[in-house]
């Protein structure tokens, strides 16, 4: 799977372009996916939950809510990101 941090950055740049063109409603999609992809990168890079595992954990579920649940689980254990 492609590097989620790179995809996140690309979506963030696309959102900024849309905002600068006063296309605010369309920018939300890009900002949202940028945040989702960055969260996937953080779970993989800082907590060892690789992309395949994240996908299998969310299969058949609303992937947005299941990834949020994984993040809250880690944050609830007070795991902080240092990289």
C-alpha positions as a Markdown table, in Angstrom:
| # | Residue | x | y | z |
|---|---|---|---|---|
| 1 | Unk | 0.0 | 0.0 | 0.0 |
| 2 | Unk | 1.2 | 3.5 | -0.8 |
| 3 | Unk | 2.7 | 5.5 | 2.0 |
| 4 | Unk | -0.2 | 7.1 | 3.8 |
| 5 | Unk | 1.8 | 10.1 | 4.9 |
| 6 | Unk | 2.5 | 11.0 | 1.3 |
| 7 | Unk | -1.1 | 10.6 | 0.4 |
| 8 | Unk | -2.2 | 12.7 | 3.4 |
| 9 | Unk | 0.2 | 15.5 | 2.4 |
| 10 | Unk | -1.1 | 15.4 | -1.2 |
| 11 | Unk | -4.7 | 15.6 | 0.0 |
| 12 | Unk | -3.8 | 18.5 | 2.3 |
| 13 | Unk | -2.2 | 20.4 | -0.6 |
| 14 | Unk | -5.2 | 19.7 | -2.8 |
| 15 | Unk | -7.5 | 21.0 | -0.1 |
| 16 | Unk | -5.4 | 24.2 | 0.2 |
| 17 | Unk | -5.7 | 24.7 | -3.6 |
| 18 | Unk | -9.4 | 24.3 | -3.4 |
| 19 | Unk | -9.7 | 26.8 | -0.6 |
| 20 | Unk | -7.6 | 29.3 | -2.4 |
| 21 | Unk | -10.0 | 28.9 | -5.3 |
| 22 | Unk | -13.0 | 29.5 | -2.9 |
| 23 | Unk | -14.2 | 26.0 | -3.3 |
| 24 | Unk | -14.8 | 25.4 | 0.4 |
| 25 | Unk | -17.3 | 22.6 | 0.2 |
| 26 | Unk | -15.1 | 20.5 | -2.1 |
| 27 | Unk | -12.0 | 21.1 | 0.2 |
| 28 | Unk | -13.7 | 19.3 | 3.1 |
| 29 | Unk | -13.3 | 15.9 | 1.4 |
| 30 | Unk | -9.6 | 16.4 | 0.9 |
| 31 | Unk | -9.1 | 17.7 | 4.5 |
| 32 | Unk | -11.0 | 14.7 | 5.8 |
| 33 | Unk | -9.0 | 12.1 | 3.9 |
| 34 | Unk | -5.8 | 13.8 | 4.7 |
| 35 | Unk | -6.6 | 13.4 | 8.4 |
| 36 | Unk | -7.7 | 9.8 | 8.0 |
| 37 | Unk | -4.6 | 8.9 | 6.0 |
| 38 | Unk | -2.4 | 10.6 | 8.6 |
| 39 | Unk | -4.1 | 8.6 | 11.3 |
| 40 | Unk | -3.3 | 5.4 | 9.4 |
| 41 | Unk | 0.3 | 6.5 | 9.1 |
| 42 | Unk | 0.5 | 7.2 | 12.8 |
| 43 | Unk | -1.0 | 3.9 | 13.8 |
| 44 | Unk | 1.4 | 2.1 | 11.5 |
| 45 | Unk | 4.6 | 4.1 | 12.2 |
| 46 | Unk | 4.3 | 4.7 | 15.9 |
| 47 | Unk | 2.2 | 1.8 | 17.1 |
| 48 | Unk | 3.2 | -1.1 | 14.8 |
| 49 | Unk | -0.3 | -1.6 | 13.5 |
| 50 | Unk | 0.5 | -2.1 | 9.8 |
| 51 | Unk | -1.9 | -1.1 | 7.0 |
| 52 | Unk | -3.0 | -4.7 | 6.3 |
| 53 | Unk | -3.9 | -5.2 | 10.0 |
| 54 | Unk | -5.8 | -1.9 | 10.0 |
| 55 | Unk | -7.7 | -2.9 | 6.9 |
| 56 | Unk | -8.5 | -6.4 | 8.3 |
| 57 | Unk | -9.7 | -4.8 | 11.7 |
| 58 | Unk | -12.0 | -2.5 | 9.8 |
| 59 | Unk | -13.3 | -4.9 | 7.2 |
| 60 | Unk | -17.1 | -5.0 | 7.0 |
| 61 | Unk | -17.2 | -2.0 | 9.4 |
| 62 | Unk | -17.3 | 1.7 | 8.9 |
| 63 | Unk | -13.6 | 2.2 | 8.5 |
| 64 | Unk | -13.7 | 5.8 | 9.7 |
| 65 | Unk | -15.2 | 4.8 | 13.0 |
| 66 | Unk | -13.0 | 1.7 | 13.5 |
| 67 | Unk | -9.8 | 3.7 | 12.9 |
| 68 | Unk | -11.0 | 6.4 | 15.3 |
| 69 | Unk | -11.7 | 3.6 | 17.9 |
| 70 | Unk | -8.1 | 2.3 | 17.4 |
| 71 | Unk | -6.8 | 5.8 | 18.0 |
| 72 | Unk | -8.8 | 6.3 | 21.1 |
| 73 | Unk | -7.7 | 3.0 | 22.4 |
| 74 | Unk | -4.0 | 4.1 | 22.0 |
| 75 | Unk | -4.7 | 7.5 | 23.4 |
| 76 | Unk | -6.6 | 6.0 | 26.4 |
| 77 | Unk | -3.4 | 4.2 | 27.3 |
| 78 | Unk | -1.6 | 7.5 | 27.1 |
| 79 | Unk | 0.7 | 6.5 | 24.3 |
| 80 | Unk | 2.3 | 9.6 | 22.9 |
| 81 | Unk | 3.9 | 10.2 | 19.5 |
| 82 | Unk | 7.6 | 11.1 | 19.7 |
| 83 | Unk | 8.8 | 10.5 | 16.1 |
